[in-house]
Amino acid sequence: MKVYEALRAMSRPELKSILPSKRTLNRLLFDFDSRLSYRKAIPVLSTVYSNLDRPHEIRLPKSITGSDLMVQKNILATVRNKTNVINKNLVDLENELVEQAAELGDNDAITMLAFETLNSKSTSSAEDFAYAQELVKGLVDKKHPLVFKMLGDLAFFQKKQHASGVEYWKQFLELESDTVMASQVYSNLGVYYFSYMTPKPDLTLAKQNFEKSINVGELDKYTVIAHYYLGQLYAVVDPELGKYHLEVAASQGLKESFATLGFLEMNTFKEYVKAIEWFNLGNEVSNDLTCMVGKFDCYVNLKEYEKAGEVLGKLEGIEQQIKNVRVKRLIPKTEELEQSLNTNESTLKLFFETRKDSVETVRRNI
């Protein structure tokens, strides 16, 4: 076993070769209000990293707290999320930082490990599961903020108990309302009020929560989603503001934003060339069929019938492909495929039903 551990350790790259630059880390340490400077943080990270395969040998200075380790963990997570690069060695380092922080009594770390067990009930022993439940109950009694956020996530996303999830999130915000994590919760609440609330959406509350998410958060996937939804909410009442929010979402690569921006440029601003640019991006990123529909409309408005005809031919080709799949079952049937086929069928049906005159005009002019 010791030989195996030594080989594993030797196979890992040097820590500094996979960490961001010193300048970037210094900025993140400042942004996260780290108690440890770069000079003190690197030895701590190095100690944990060099012992990932033998964590029982990790020895940290007595001055290091669980909170210090969680700050380093959150910095690494921020780098991972912003770069969209997952380095297994750094993920292992993140996980071990949480383990070490929990041993030092950090409640955030304890919460995360408890929910890791609760979220993997099928692979957790009954004893571990019961202990995790006990830990969560104790954290609730202490009113530790993160436990309410994670209870909300568990209820809303895994158990699909939306109302229960929202109540937990509200309890979290009563304890912590102006942090990056609060920004995530505001964004989730905005989506709830926009898309999930019954019997009908509450767009006023959705708008308020999306704006709060942006105000207290950083530019991450949660605030990008907030910008996207605000773009839709403002598209009619304040198109310029709606366009701004959608452009922020698009600049961060949110694929849903390209088609929405294209239709806004086309229908509201009559900027057909700009709209085509957004539709092209949407096609490149996600093969969004609505982007092809948008391009067809733009070319018709520009009277560029040859190009409109090319798009029409592609749409007809996709329609035929779907028919072939339905009849011959050329592709193994899966739930994901079925959903994709249904969505594309609905889009094509609406296209051919609502654009008969445009299609006829294009055919006459090519």
N, C-alpha and C positions, 0 to 999 in steps of 0.2 A: 504493500500500500504506500509506504514512504517513497519507494522508487517511482510509483505511478504519479504521486503528488509532485515529486520533483520534476518529472517529465512534463506534467501539465504546466507547472510554473515556468519552466524553460521555454515552452511553446508560446507563451504569451508575449506580445510585443512590449517594448519598454513603455512605461506609462506616459512619459512626456511626449512620445511619438504619436499618441492617439488623443491626447488632450488638446483643447484649443490653445492658441498662443497665450503667452504671459499677459499681453495687453488685454486680450478678451477676458481672461479669467480675472484679472484685476478689476475690470469694469463690472463683471458679474458679482464679484465679491462685494463691491461697493453697492450695487443695486440691491443685493439681498441683505445689506446691512450686516455682513459677516463679522463676527467677533475676531475671526482669524484672518490675518493678512496672507498674501500669497506665500510669503516666506515660511509661515507657520502651517498653512493649509497643505502645501505640497508634501511635506514629510508625513503628515497624517494619512493623506490619500495613498502615498507610496507604501506605508506600512500595511494598510488594509489590502491594497492591490497585490502586494508581493506574497500575501498569505491567504489569498482567496481559496486555495485548495486545502488549507489547514487553518481555518478560522480560530481554532482553539489556541493557536500560537500568537494571535494578534495581541500586542501590548501597546496601549496608547498612554500618553502622558496623563497624569491624574487631573491636570487642568482642563482636559478636553471633556466637554459635556455632550449629552445626547443631542441637544439642540445644535451644537456645532456640526455634528455629523449630518444632521438632517438638512442643514443649510447647504453643505457640500453635495448631498444627494439631490437637492432641488436644483442646484446649479447645473449638475450633469443632466438632469431631466430637461431643463430649459434648453440646453445646447442640443440635445437629441431632438426635441420637438421643433426647434427653429430650423435646424439643418435637414430634418427628415432623413437623418442617417442613423441607423441602428448598429452600433458596434457592440458585439456580444460581450467583449471584455469590459467595456464601460457599463453595460447593463448589469453584468455580474458585480461590478464594483458598487453600483447603485444599491443593488439588493443587499449586499453585505453591510453597507453603511446603515441601512435600515435595521438589520439584525443587531449590529453593534449598538445603535442608538437605543433600541428597545432594551437591551441588556443594561444600558445606563439609565433606564427609567423614563425615556422620552415618550410622552403620551401619543404624539402623532405616529411615531414608529409602532407603538403597541397597537394602535388603532388599525394601521395598515396591515400588520401581520394577522390580526384577528379577522379582518375581513377577507384576507387572502384565504384563510381557512374556511370561512363561511361561504365564500364563492366557489369553493371546490369541495362541496359536501360529498360528492361521489368518491373522491380519492382521499378524503380525510377520515381518520379513525373517529369512532364515536366519542372517545375520550377527548381528542383534540377539538372536535366540534363543540362539545359541551363546554370545554374550557374557554374557547373563543367566545361563546355566547355569554359566559360569565364575565369575561373581560369587557365586552361591549356594554353589558348592564352596568358594570362599575363605572365605565367612562360616561355613560348617560347620566348616572347619579352625580358625577362630578361636573356635569354640563361641559364636557370637553367639546369644543366646536367641531372638530373634524369628524367625530363619531356621528353627528347629526347629518353632516354632508354626505357621508358614506352610506348611512342608513337610507337617505333620500335616493342616492344613486341605485342602491340595491333594490329598493321598492319600485322605483320608476322604470329603470331600464331592464332589470332582470325579471322581476315579478310582474311587471306591467300594471302595478298598482299606482296609477298616476296621482290620484288625490292624496294617497298616503305619502308618496314621495315628495309632493309639494309641501305638505305640512312639515316634514322633517327639514326640508330646505329652508323654510321660513324660520324654524327654530335655530338653524345654523346662523342665519342672517341676524337674528336678534343678538347673537353672541359675537359675530364677526361680520362687519358690513362694508369694509373698505380695503379689502386685500385682493390679491390676484385670485385666490380661491373663491372669494365672494363674487368676483367678476364671472367666474365659471358658473356659479349658481344663478346669478342674475340672467345669464345667457340661457341656461336651461329653463328657467322660469318663463323667459320670453317665448321660447319655443312652445312651452306648454300652453300659454295663453293664446298663442297664435294658431296652433295646430291641434292640440289635444283637448282643450277645455270643452266640456259639454254643459248644456246642450248647444252652445254656440261660442265662438272665440270671443275674447275680450281684447280687442286690438289696442285699446288705450293702455291697459296693463302690460300688454306685450311690448309696446313702444317704450313705456317707462323702464321696464326691466332691461331691454336691449341697450338703452341709453346709459343706464347705470353700469352695465357690464363694461361698456367702452370707457366710461369716466374713471372707473377704479382699476381697470385691468391694463394689461399690456397687449401688444399685437400678437395674439396667439389664435389657435383655432376657434376658441370660444368668442372672442371679440370679432373675428372675421365672420363668423355666423351671425353675430349681432348686426354687423354692417350689412350683410346680405338681406336680412329680414327688414331692416330699416329702409333699405333701398326699395323694397317692395311696398312698404307702408307709405313712403313719401312719393312714390312714382307718379301718383295722380295729383296729390295736393301740392307738392313742391318738387317738380321733376328734376330741377337742378340739384337739389339736396339728395334726392333719390339716386341720381346719377353718381354723385360723389361717393355715397355709401357703397354702391355696387362696384365702382371702380376700385375702391379699397379692397373689397372682397376678391375681385378679379386679379388684382396685383399680387395677391397671396395664393393664387392658383385655385380658388374655390370654383370647381367646374360648373356648378349650377348657376353661377353669376353671369357666364358668358352669354347664354341665350337670353336671359332677362335684360342684360344691357343692350344686346342687339335689338330686341323688340322695342325697348325704350327709345333708342336712337332712331329706329325706323318709324314708329308710330307717333311719337311725340315731337321729336326734333326734325324729322324728315331727313336725317343725315344717313342716306342709304349706303354710301361708301364706307362710313365708319361702322354702320351696322353690319355690313358684310365682313369687315375685319373681325368683329366680335364673334360672328357666326362661324367664321373659319377657325378661330381659336377653339370654339366649343367643339367643332368637329374633330380637331386634332387631339384635344384632350380626352374626350369621352364618346366620340361618335354619336353625339346627341342628335337624334332625328329632327327635333324641333328646330335645330340650327339650319338643317337643310331646307326645311319649310320656310324659315325666315329668309334665307338666301334667295329662294325662288321668288318670294314676294318683293324683295329688294330689286332683283333683276327685272321683274315685270314693271315696277314703278320707274325704273331707269330706262325702260323700253329696250333693254339688252336681251332680246328674245332668244338668241343663240345660247347664251349662258343659262337663261332660264330653262331652255329646253334640255340642256345637259343635266341640270339638277332634277328636272322632271323625270328624265330617263333613269336616273339613279333611284329616285323614289319608287318608280314603277318596278325597277329591278328588285328592290328590297321587298316590295309587296309580293312579288312572285316567289321570292325566296321563302318568305314566311308561309305562303300557301303550300310550297313544297314540303316544308318541315311539318306542317300540320297533317298533310295527306300521307306522306311517306315516312314520317318519323326518322328523318335522316340524322338527327342529333339525339342522343339519349335524353329522355325527358327528365328534367330536374325542376325543382320549385323555382330556382333562379331563372332558368330558361323560360319557364311558363310565364313568369311575371314580366320578363323582358318582351316576350312575344305579345302578350296582352297589351302592354304599354305602347309598343310600336304599331300594333294593329289599330288601336284607338286613335293614335296620332295620324296614321295614314287615312283611316276612314274619315276623320274630321277634315283632313286636307282635301281629299277628293270630293267631299260633299259640299264644302264651303267655297271652293275655288274653281268651280266648273267653268265660269266665264274666263277666268285668267288662263286656265289650262287650254281652253279653246283658242284664245287669243294667241298664246304661244305657238300652238300647233299650226295656226294659219300663217304665222310669220317666220317659220323656220323651213 
